[in-house]
Amino acid sequence: MITEDQQRLREHYLAAAVMPAPAPWRPLSGIAVGGLLGVGFAVDPGSGRDLVMAVSSAGHGVFDAVTGRKIARDRSPDPATSTPDAHPDLACPGLGPVAGVPIRIAGLFGGGLHRTTPDGWTLDVVSPDWPHDRVILSADGGANRGPAGGTWWHVFHSERSELRAAGFSPSGLTLAIATSSDLILWTRPEPDVGD
């Protein structure tokens, strides 16, 4: 039995169509990753930019979070460390520019990504039509009041694949949504100090 308030909240989210994330967020092309188990973030030691590591049943890959370009791939990771459940911190060893660095992975085996940014963006996952999850990006601290497109945006709806993880990089400059088949990224420039 759901309460009247819960029903009102459910209808609030059901009424929101999928829409683009607002500026300054810029979408990157979705990256097909079959058998995706989870994702994690790292920082490129050379450029300081966000990197995204994807762990799948077909191996590990590292992507530049600003361009979406694959920069490292391991199709045959060590079976002892190929999934994050083998490590107490749900981590897998990095590769490419972050080789040897343990990267915490959020997804099928647990864990989570940041749900807020240092400058106030918030991410929520809601399921008013379970098992289909919706990802909500907001600039109002997660209150999600008023109609969609004002201070909150329904940016993703998992209708065909199972949601694995959704969240921000520690820098708050990258937003990642991982499903069982895709990695979707948004990026933004460093906020001005006055913002």
Summary of the structure (lengths in Angstrom):
residues: 195
radius of gyration: 17.0
end to end distance: 43.8
largest distance: 54.3
contacts: 611
relative contact order: 0.22
helix: 9%
strand: 41%
